[in-house]
Amino acid sequence: MEAELLKVRFEEMSDDELRAYAYSLPFKSPKQYEALISLINRHGSAFPIVSDEQARAEM
């Protein structure tokens, strides 16, 4: 029951709040990774996504 109360809702946090939460967690902990990945996934990539299926088909 306590675990349910301690669940953190990343979608309700601002970027700064989520970053502060992630940095407050133990280094390399699963929760820290989860928070940082959630933060990264909020923003689109600046790099174009290039499919390599054409190159694989030619092999």
MIDREN-945740 format. One record per residue (C-alpha): residue number from 0; residue in three letters; x, y negated, z. Coordinates in Angstrom, 1 decimal. Layout:
BEGIN
+-----+-----+--------+--------+--------+
!   k !   r !      u !      v !      w !
+-----+-----+--------+--------+--------+
! NUM ! ALA !      X !      Y !      Z !
...
+-----+-----+--------+--------+--------+
***
This chain:
BEGIN
+-----+-----+--------+--------+--------+
!   k !   r !      u !      v !      w !
+-----+-----+--------+--------+--------+
!   0 ! MET !    0.0 !    0.0 !    0.0 !
!   1 ! GLU !    2.9 !   -2.4 !    0.7 !
!   2 ! ALA !    4.3 !   -1.7 !   -2.7 !
!   3 ! GLU !    1.1 !   -2.9 !   -4.3 !
!   4 ! LEU !    1.4 !   -6.2 !   -2.3 !
!   5 ! LEU !    5.0 !   -6.7 !   -3.3 !
!   6 ! LYS !    4.4 !   -6.3 !   -7.1 !
!   7 ! VAL !    5.7 !   -9.3 !   -9.0 !
!   8 ! ARG !    3.7 !  -10.5 !  -12.0 !
!   9 ! PHE !    6.3 !  -11.8 !  -14.4 !
!  10 ! GLU !    3.7 !  -13.2 !  -16.8 !
!  11 ! GLU !    2.5 !  -15.6 !  -14.1 !
!  12 ! MET !    6.0 !  -17.0 !  -13.5 !
!  13 ! SER !    7.7 !  -19.8 !  -15.3 !
!  14 ! ASP !   11.0 !  -19.2 !  -16.9 !
!  15 ! ASP !   12.8 !  -20.9 !  -14.1 !
!  16 ! GLU !   10.9 !  -19.0 !  -11.4 !
!  17 ! LEU !   11.6 !  -15.7 !  -13.2 !
!  18 ! ARG !   15.3 !  -16.5 !  -13.6 !
!  19 ! ALA !   15.6 !  -17.4 !   -9.9 !
!  20 ! TYR !   13.8 !  -14.2 !   -8.9 !
!  21 ! ALA !   16.1 !  -12.1 !  -11.1 !
!  22 ! TYR !   19.2 !  -13.7 !   -9.6 !
!  23 ! SER !   17.9 !  -13.1 !   -6.1 !
!  24 ! LEU !   17.9 !   -9.3 !   -6.7 !
!  25 ! PRO !   20.8 !   -7.0 !   -6.2 !
!  26 ! PHE !   23.2 !   -7.0 !   -9.1 !
!  27 ! LYS !   22.5 !   -4.3 !  -11.7 !
!  28 ! SER !   19.4 !   -3.1 !   -9.9 !
!  29 ! PRO !   16.5 !   -1.8 !  -12.0 !
!  30 ! LYS !   14.3 !   -4.6 !  -10.8 !
!  31 ! GLN !   16.9 !   -7.2 !  -11.9 !
!  32 ! TYR !   17.1 !   -5.6 !  -15.3 !
!  33 ! GLU !   13.3 !   -5.5 !  -15.6 !
!  34 ! ALA !   13.1 !   -9.2 !  -14.8 !
!  35 ! LEU !   15.9 !  -10.3 !  -17.1 !
!  36 ! ILE !   14.5 !   -8.2 !  -20.0 !
!  37 ! SER !   11.0 !   -9.7 !  -19.4 !
!  38 ! LEU !   12.6 !  -13.2 !  -19.6 !
!  39 ! ILE !   14.5 !  -12.4 !  -22.8 !
!  40 ! ASN !   11.4 !  -10.9 !  -24.4 !
!  41 ! ARG !    9.4 !  -14.2 !  -23.9 !
!  42 ! HIS !   11.4 !  -15.9 !  -26.6 !
!  43 ! GLY !   11.7 !  -14.9 !  -30.2 !
!  44 ! SER !   15.1 !  -14.1 !  -31.7 !
!  45 ! ALA !   17.0 !  -16.8 !  -33.6 !
!  46 ! PHE !   18.5 !  -14.1 !  -35.8 !
!  47 ! PRO !   16.5 !  -12.7 !  -38.7 !
!  48 ! ILE !   15.5 !   -9.1 !  -38.5 !
!  49 ! VAL !   16.9 !   -7.2 !  -41.5 !
!  50 ! SER !   15.7 !   -3.8 !  -42.3 !
!  51 ! ASP !   18.3 !   -1.2 !  -43.4 !
!  52 ! GLU !   15.8 !    1.3 !  -44.7 !
!  53 ! GLN !   16.7 !    0.5 !  -48.3 !
!  54 ! ALA !   20.4 !    1.3 !  -47.6 !
!  55 ! ARG !   19.5 !    4.6 !  -45.8 !
!  56 ! ALA !   17.3 !    5.6 !  -48.7 !
!  57 ! GLU !   20.2 !    5.2 !  -51.2 !
!  58 ! MET !   22.5 !    7.5 !  -49.2 !
+-----+-----+--------+--------+--------+
***
